[in-house]
Amino acid sequence: MTAGIGAAIVILALPAATAALLSVLPSYRLSAAINVASAFVTLLAAVSLLAAAPQPNAYILVDDLNVVFIVLNTFVGFTASVFSATYIAHEIESGRLTPTHLRFYHAMYQFLLLSMNLALIANNIGLMWVAIELATLTTVLMVGLYRTQEAIEAAWKYFILGSVGIALALFGTILVYMAARPVVGEGVQGMLWTSLIAHVPAFDPALLNLAFVFLLLGYGTKVGLAPLHAWLPDAHAEGPTPISAVLSGLLLNVALYAVLRFKLLLDANAFALAPGPLMATLGLISVVFAAFMLYRRRDVKRMFAYSSIEHMGVIVFAFGIGGPLANFAALLHMAMHSLTKSAIFYTVGQVAQVKGTQQIADIRGLTVTHPLLGWSLVFGVFAIVGLPPMGVFMSEFLIVSSTYERAPWLALLLGFGLLVALGALVLRLQGMAFGAPIGSRAPAKASALPIVAHFALVLIAGVYLPPPIVTWFQHVAQLLR
């Protein structure tokens, strides 16, 4: 247990110390190296929690549910730092960023990792809310890093909508505390997950019901669920590509984790409303809405942002349907989406660098001009739309199958949304990958290693899932009911 406490402290303290250090280092090359090293050590500490999780206390909670998110969070955080080291160097060379910007960027990157890790590991619902708010403010600053009119507009939109969402989540958090106070008394005990889940059967169900509505709307804004999604496409399109990858692959999951924690509370109170139908409804709306919106996108990063809305909708829908199989598939889909979408953003970020544009109409013939990027984009699109034998195909197949068994009409609507999205992405892919080559043929300078690593994991997961991972996900799925 001592080792587990030490690992948890490293997950929080190391990014904080690294952020402070990187804020004053003048050399961006040294800063990039330290950023990668710190993210790697944090990943190792997170993986060690699988073997030695600490006992819960008033500050830290590591259990079977959040360790899934912690390991995934630190892994993508590490690969994004590797990609960032070479990607950002090119931004310096092209004059889009200055060394001062880079100090700010690297410091904020580590602070973002700290905020997300704190949200995942905190045992206190108030502290979790503060951590998610810190992550929001950090990403607002990073989205506006380029200081263009579009980037500043996107950052303000993110700030305003994110603030509305986080305010709703705060009100829901207060209502949960009010429901707990008559049972567990005033003070910290009324805000600890471990205390809440032990006493929630005695809570006032009316307060819990009202609280969950606010929490789902508030944190659902951060998840990117329609109609609360408007900040997400702009933030992805205008921010630095590594931040787009972190936003899509990690921060959306952190907000989802908060929703799942509160769902567990309502599930444990026999007189509270069933949270599943609300989640399934919002999730299905997001899938169908985002699928049609994909046809109208002209910016490649904005297009894949809408794809993120679609897939977060699939995940929330599956958790809303509930049951061991749907929960297992939702966990798997979350992992596959994080790996696939972050790799796609790594790819399109490099494409935008070499072509000098994010407009789909101006990106043509990548398989000819830049074969590695072109075929990576082809692989990424095939993976994210759920074609076999990719990992996303397995998770989507399980989600549709489990839904059809319990609600056939919902399965048909879900399948319809997935097919519409498939058509949109494949349609856009054809010109970008196989059209007549136009534009710059300058070589890509950012590292392709994170792209290859992510896609390899996605392909392997579609063919073979190691039994320990299956057992682990099955156990978590049982906890979620």
Legacy VTK file of the C-alpha trace (Angstrom):
# vtk DataFile Version 3.0
C-alpha trace
ASCII
DATASET POLYDATA
POINTS 481 float
0.000 0.000 0.000
2.899 2.344 0.683
4.055 1.849 -2.903
0.529 2.689 -4.093
0.473 5.930 -2.104
3.892 6.807 -3.502
2.719 6.199 -7.069
-0.385 8.338 -6.499
1.761 11.152 -5.128
4.077 10.924 -8.155
1.081 11.140 -10.517
0.129 14.449 -8.909
3.398 15.948 -7.678
5.617 15.266 -10.695
3.489 17.177 -13.252
3.164 20.062 -10.783
6.927 20.270 -10.232
7.613 19.872 -13.954
5.164 22.647 -14.837
6.943 25.008 -12.428
10.334 24.096 -13.900
9.268 24.391 -17.534
7.776 27.831 -16.961
11.283 29.278 -16.472
13.496 27.175 -18.780
14.585 29.227 -21.821
15.542 26.322 -24.125
12.533 24.798 -25.875
14.512 21.688 -26.861
15.419 20.988 -23.238
11.858 21.799 -22.211
10.477 19.321 -24.736
12.825 16.591 -23.465
11.860 17.226 -19.843
8.190 17.270 -20.831
8.533 13.810 -22.417
10.554 12.409 -19.498
8.076 13.660 -16.921
5.101 12.248 -18.838
6.896 8.887 -19.109
7.620 8.662 -15.385
4.002 9.609 -14.655
2.885 6.777 -16.956
5.091 4.292 -15.100
3.626 5.427 -11.778
0.110 4.989 -13.153
0.828 1.476 -14.417
2.232 0.553 -10.991
-1.207 1.278 -9.499
-2.451 -1.882 -11.230
-0.278 -3.923 -8.887
-0.484 -1.839 -5.695
-3.461 0.485 -5.327
-3.437 2.574 -2.139
-6.175 2.405 0.480
-8.708 5.247 0.059
-8.289 8.260 2.315
-9.786 11.743 2.522
-7.826 12.855 -0.533
-7.020 9.894 -2.776
-9.210 7.158 -4.219
-7.803 4.538 -6.583
-10.143 1.694 -7.447
-10.949 -0.596 -10.353
-13.004 2.090 -12.097
-10.703 5.078 -12.124
-7.469 3.149 -12.667
-8.722 2.417 -16.210
-8.987 6.142 -16.841
-5.698 6.953 -15.093
-3.631 4.501 -17.143
-5.271 5.581 -20.414
-4.843 9.248 -19.470
-1.145 8.956 -18.709
-0.420 6.788 -21.763
-1.944 9.213 -24.266
-0.417 12.084 -22.301
3.000 10.507 -22.838
2.574 9.807 -26.557
1.197 13.319 -27.093
4.313 14.737 -25.415
6.524 12.683 -27.757
4.600 13.933 -30.779
4.598 17.463 -29.398
8.385 17.569 -29.043
8.914 17.456 -32.802
5.648 19.082 -33.888
6.172 22.202 -31.785
9.790 22.529 -32.929
8.496 23.001 -36.478
6.092 25.667 -35.239
9.108 27.568 -33.893
10.951 27.216 -37.203
7.953 28.453 -39.188
7.519 31.470 -36.913
4.021 30.604 -35.699
5.272 30.412 -32.100
8.072 32.073 -30.145
10.276 30.590 -27.397
8.169 32.511 -24.854
5.061 30.801 -26.195
6.832 27.474 -25.883
7.653 27.981 -22.210
4.013 28.722 -21.596
2.909 25.758 -23.727
5.085 23.163 -21.975
4.233 24.453 -18.496
0.512 24.420 -19.289
0.780 20.950 -20.817
2.066 19.506 -17.551
-0.470 21.511 -15.568
-3.220 20.058 -17.761
-1.983 16.529 -17.039
-1.919 17.388 -13.331
-5.501 18.712 -13.429
-6.841 15.639 -15.233
-4.974 13.223 -12.954
-6.281 15.063 -9.893
-9.858 14.877 -11.179
-9.506 11.132 -11.681
-7.780 10.338 -8.410
-9.586 12.697 -5.988
-11.862 11.106 -3.388
-13.644 14.419 -2.814
-16.423 15.480 -5.211
-15.608 19.141 -4.610
-11.922 18.638 -5.328
-12.819 16.737 -8.493
-14.943 19.687 -9.618
-12.065 22.103 -8.945
-9.665 19.887 -10.920
-11.986 19.727 -13.949
-12.401 23.512 -13.778
-8.607 23.906 -13.718
-8.326 21.623 -16.742
-10.937 23.750 -18.511
-9.119 27.019 -17.808
-5.790 25.499 -18.832
-7.092 24.269 -22.165
-8.794 27.624 -22.788
-5.379 29.274 -22.582
-3.785 26.638 -24.807
-6.511 26.807 -27.459
-5.734 30.519 -27.861
-1.972 29.923 -28.045
-1.568 31.055 -31.670
-3.176 34.430 -30.851
-5.031 34.584 -34.162
-8.514 36.047 -34.293
-9.993 32.576 -34.857
-7.998 31.040 -31.996
-9.014 33.767 -29.550
-12.652 33.452 -30.610
-12.511 29.677 -30.105
-10.902 30.125 -26.684
-13.596 32.590 -25.588
-16.371 30.312 -26.815
-14.806 27.423 -24.938
-14.438 29.574 -21.817
-18.046 30.781 -21.852
-19.705 27.458 -22.636
-17.316 25.528 -20.406
-18.035 27.930 -17.554
-21.782 27.470 -17.971
-21.344 23.708 -17.918
-19.041 23.696 -14.938
-21.436 26.019 -13.062
-24.276 23.554 -13.614
-21.996 20.763 -12.388
-21.177 22.810 -9.271
-24.855 23.220 -8.465
-25.368 19.486 -8.898
-22.405 18.817 -6.606
-23.914 21.082 -3.938
-27.224 19.232 -4.202
-25.450 15.914 -3.650
-23.837 17.341 -0.517
-27.242 18.565 0.665
-28.648 15.069 0.172
-25.742 13.575 2.126
-25.695 16.041 5.027
-28.728 14.689 6.972
-27.263 11.170 6.789
-23.494 11.579 7.240
-23.419 14.998 8.888
-21.695 18.217 7.919
-18.100 18.460 6.785
-15.781 16.567 4.530
-17.475 13.191 4.990
-20.443 14.430 2.970
-18.175 14.964 -0.060
-16.108 11.765 -0.126
-16.945 9.153 -2.755
-16.248 6.350 -0.297
-18.620 7.856 2.274
-21.310 8.755 -0.274
-21.504 5.306 -1.856
-21.742 3.670 1.587
-24.660 5.827 2.753
-26.439 6.751 -0.494
-29.348 4.273 0.016
-30.564 6.591 2.799
-30.269 9.845 0.801
-33.305 11.867 -0.292
-34.028 10.543 -3.819
-35.664 13.825 -4.931
-32.430 15.738 -4.265
-30.375 13.033 -5.990
-32.631 13.151 -9.047
-32.355 16.922 -9.367
-28.615 16.788 -8.747
-28.036 14.236 -11.505
-29.902 16.336 -14.079
-27.585 19.275 -13.375
-24.516 17.039 -13.243
-25.335 15.331 -16.532
-25.919 18.662 -18.259
-22.863 20.264 -16.638
-20.328 17.522 -17.138
-22.089 16.539 -20.383
-20.999 19.925 -21.734
-17.396 18.885 -21.067
-18.027 15.450 -22.624
-19.170 17.226 -25.798
-22.685 15.839 -25.937
-25.174 17.527 -28.267
-26.707 20.070 -27.884
-23.980 21.170 -25.441
-21.137 20.619 -27.885
-20.651 24.000 -29.591
-17.264 24.734 -28.002
-15.641 21.502 -29.102
-15.214 21.858 -32.908
-13.710 25.346 -32.603
-11.344 24.326 -29.803
-10.095 21.333 -31.790
-9.703 23.301 -34.999
-7.834 26.313 -33.619
-5.649 24.889 -30.855
-2.238 23.223 -31.315
-2.626 19.678 -32.622
-1.199 17.937 -29.502
-3.857 19.744 -27.470
-6.543 18.635 -29.924
-5.370 15.072 -29.322
-5.432 15.512 -25.538
-8.844 17.191 -25.632
-10.401 14.462 -27.753
-8.565 11.505 -26.277
-8.416 12.463 -22.597
-10.330 15.486 -21.312
-13.666 14.244 -22.653
-13.049 10.981 -20.780
-12.357 12.818 -17.521
-15.770 14.508 -17.646
-17.327 11.140 -18.551
-15.684 9.629 -15.475
-17.421 12.225 -13.284
-20.802 11.335 -14.819
-20.192 7.625 -14.201
-19.299 8.229 -10.550
-22.574 10.050 -9.951
-24.449 7.391 -11.933
-23.175 4.845 -9.405
-24.739 6.896 -6.606
-28.162 6.932 -8.228
-27.946 3.234 -9.072
-27.332 2.484 -5.377
-30.476 4.368 -4.240
-33.556 2.240 -4.836
-35.917 5.243 -4.998
-33.875 7.521 -7.272
-34.562 7.765 -10.975
-32.748 5.450 -13.341
-29.939 7.540 -14.892
-29.583 5.187 -17.848
-32.445 6.502 -20.037
-31.222 10.106 -19.710
-27.707 9.111 -20.690
-28.875 6.895 -23.538
-31.071 9.694 -24.921
-28.329 12.329 -24.904
-25.857 9.826 -26.301
-28.105 8.782 -29.186
-28.932 12.406 -30.053
-25.204 13.142 -30.176
-24.488 10.196 -32.473
-27.165 11.041 -35.039
-26.568 14.815 -34.914
-22.780 14.564 -35.281
-23.079 11.971 -38.065
-25.053 14.371 -40.272
-22.881 17.359 -39.335
-19.816 15.515 -40.647
-21.058 16.080 -44.202
-20.938 19.865 -43.780
-17.375 20.211 -42.506
-14.700 21.878 -44.624
-11.905 21.936 -42.025
-10.253 18.558 -41.433
-9.666 19.059 -37.698
-13.202 20.346 -37.242
-14.500 17.278 -39.044
-12.726 14.905 -36.698
-13.951 17.006 -33.756
-17.495 16.144 -34.793
-16.382 12.536 -35.015
-15.377 12.836 -31.345
-18.873 14.082 -30.497
-20.285 11.060 -32.293
-18.104 8.570 -30.464
-18.583 10.122 -27.033
-22.279 9.811 -27.797
-21.798 6.100 -28.525
-19.957 5.628 -25.231
-22.509 7.531 -23.137
-25.325 5.674 -24.907
-23.750 2.313 -24.075
-23.257 3.226 -20.416
-26.867 4.412 -20.376
-28.110 1.098 -21.768
-26.127 -0.597 -19.013
-25.597 -4.247 -18.262
-22.306 -6.181 -18.186
-21.920 -6.477 -21.967
-22.806 -2.872 -22.835
-20.595 -1.521 -20.039
-17.708 -3.727 -21.158
-18.153 -2.542 -24.738
-18.346 1.099 -23.615
-15.052 0.808 -21.706
-13.416 -0.837 -24.697
-14.830 1.774 -27.057
-13.555 4.567 -24.827
-10.044 3.125 -24.924
-10.147 2.488 -28.673
-11.526 5.937 -29.411
-8.846 7.635 -27.311
-6.053 5.746 -29.068
-7.493 6.085 -32.563
-8.633 9.702 -32.437
-5.422 10.986 -30.869
-3.423 9.225 -33.614
-5.709 10.756 -36.250
-5.060 14.214 -34.838
-1.319 13.512 -34.818
-1.674 12.669 -38.517
-3.837 15.589 -39.622
-1.672 17.959 -37.582
1.335 16.965 -39.655
-0.748 17.186 -42.834
-1.752 20.732 -41.932
1.895 21.624 -41.308
3.213 20.346 -44.625
0.254 21.580 -46.689
-0.101 24.880 -44.867
-3.875 24.471 -44.574
-6.590 22.571 -42.733
-9.128 22.975 -45.544
-10.184 19.598 -46.892
-10.508 20.981 -50.451
-6.820 21.949 -50.421
-5.557 18.569 -49.210
-5.332 16.071 -52.059
-3.365 12.978 -52.991
-1.616 12.406 -49.660
-0.810 8.793 -50.485
1.282 10.120 -53.395
2.882 13.230 -51.897
3.275 11.928 -48.318
2.713 8.156 -48.326
3.182 7.627 -44.579
0.737 10.385 -43.669
-1.675 9.419 -46.418
-1.888 5.758 -45.490
-1.960 6.637 -41.790
-5.018 8.770 -42.490
-6.606 5.931 -44.449
-5.927 3.511 -41.601
-7.215 6.009 -39.031
-10.484 6.627 -40.873
-11.030 2.910 -41.427
-10.399 2.352 -37.719
-12.606 5.169 -36.404
-15.594 4.240 -38.580
-15.466 0.728 -37.157
-14.354 -1.400 -40.070
-12.956 -4.851 -39.194
-10.547 -5.945 -37.882
-10.017 -2.743 -35.867
-10.688 -2.472 -32.152
-13.494 0.050 -32.727
-15.327 -2.560 -34.822
-15.299 -4.973 -31.902
-16.605 -2.423 -29.411
-19.294 -1.065 -31.748
-20.415 -4.581 -32.644
-20.820 -5.427 -28.956
-22.692 -2.182 -28.264
-25.128 -2.667 -31.154
-25.606 -6.354 -30.258
-26.327 -5.691 -26.585
-28.708 -2.857 -27.509
-30.559 -4.980 -30.062
-31.125 -7.658 -27.449
-32.830 -5.175 -25.099
-34.204 -2.390 -27.346
-34.183 -3.257 -31.082
-35.446 0.157 -32.247
-32.661 1.939 -30.406
-30.159 -0.426 -32.005
-31.506 0.479 -35.440
-31.184 4.206 -34.713
-27.656 3.713 -33.392
-26.656 1.632 -36.399
-28.153 4.258 -38.703
-26.063 6.990 -37.071
-22.896 4.927 -37.323
-23.483 4.208 -41.023
-24.169 7.868 -41.803
-20.903 8.835 -40.092
-19.048 6.100 -41.974
-20.304 7.455 -45.289
-19.267 11.014 -44.452
-15.722 10.175 -43.364
-15.038 7.783 -46.230
-16.391 10.367 -48.692
-14.005 13.023 -47.370
-11.119 10.559 -47.199
-11.215 9.737 -50.906
-10.078 13.132 -52.133
-7.596 13.773 -49.326
-5.858 10.423 -49.708
-6.341 9.502 -53.376
-7.237 12.680 -55.295
-4.944 14.462 -57.747
-1.966 15.731 -55.707
-1.854 19.469 -55.031
0.018 21.728 -52.659
3.365 21.419 -50.930
5.419 18.233 -51.029
7.723 19.295 -48.185
8.579 16.390 -45.892
6.801 15.987 -42.577
9.087 16.712 -39.641
7.067 15.532 -36.642
7.592 12.050 -35.237
5.449 9.261 -36.682
6.215 6.885 -33.784
3.134 7.832 -31.680
0.903 7.328 -34.733
2.313 3.876 -35.444
2.164 2.859 -31.772
-1.485 3.862 -31.369
-2.652 2.259 -34.582
-0.762 -0.939 -33.750
-2.587 -1.173 -30.424
-5.940 -0.538 -32.101
-5.289 -3.260 -34.688
-4.089 -5.757 -32.084
-7.142 -5.080 -29.905
-9.400 -5.854 -32.847
-7.734 -9.214 -33.366
-6.832 -10.291 -29.849
-7.578 -8.889 -26.403
-5.296 -10.288 -23.678
-7.295 -12.213 -21.033
-6.116 -9.963 -18.151
-7.566 -6.897 -19.917
-10.824 -8.740 -20.644
-11.101 -9.796 -16.993
-10.280 -6.283 -15.811
-12.887 -4.631 -18.053
-15.484 -7.281 -17.175
-14.992 -6.566 -13.481
-15.394 -2.815 -13.971
-18.455 -3.430 -16.144
-20.041 -5.398 -13.293
-19.392 -2.481 -10.906
-21.190 -0.076 -13.249
-24.324 -2.305 -13.390
LINES 1 482
481 0 1 2 3 4 5 6 7 8 9 10 11 12 13 14 15 16 17 18 19 20 21 22 23 24 25 26 27 28 29 30 31 32 33 34 35 36 37 38 39 40 41 42 43 44 45 46 47 48 49 50 51 52 53 54 55 56 57 58 59 60 61 62 63 64 65 66 67 68 69 70 71 72 73 74 75 76 77 78 79 80 81 82 83 84 85 86 87 88 89 90 91 92 93 94 95 96 97 98 99 100 101 102 103 104 105 106 107 108 109 110 111 112 113 114 115 116 117 118 119 120 121 122 123 124 125 126 127 128 129 130 131 132 133 134 135 136 137 138 139 140 141 142 143 144 145 146 147 148 149 150 151 152 153 154 155 156 157 158 159 160 161 162 163 164 165 166 167 168 169 170 171 172 173 174 175 176 177 178 179 180 181 182 183 184 185 186 187 188 189 190 191 192 193 194 195 196 197 198 199 200 201 202 203 204 205 206 207 208 209 210 211 212 213 214 215 216 217 218 219 220 221 222 223 224 225 226 227 228 229 230 231 232 233 234 235 236 237 238 239 240 241 242 243 244 245 246 247 248 249 250 251 252 253 254 255 256 257 258 259 260 261 262 263 264 265 266 267 268 269 270 271 272 273 274 275 276 277 278 279 280 281 282 283 284 285 286 287 288 289 290 291 292 293 294 295 296 297 298 299 300 301 302 303 304 305 306 307 308 309 310 311 312 313 314 315 316 317 318 319 320 321 322 323 324 325 326 327 328 329 330 331 332 333 334 335 336 337 338 339 340 341 342 343 344 345 346 347 348 349 350 351 352 353 354 355 356 357 358 359 360 361 362 363 364 365 366 367 368 369 370 371 372 373 374 375 376 377 378 379 380 381 382 383 384 385 386 387 388 389 390 391 392 393 394 395 396 397 398 399 400 401 402 403 404 405 406 407 408 409 410 411 412 413 414 415 416 417 418 419 420 421 422 423 424 425 426 427 428 429 430 431 432 433 434 435 436 437 438 439 440 441 442 443 444 445 446 447 448 449 450 451 452 453 454 455 456 457 458 459 460 461 462 463 464 465 466 467 468 469 470 471 472 473 474 475 476 477 478 479 480
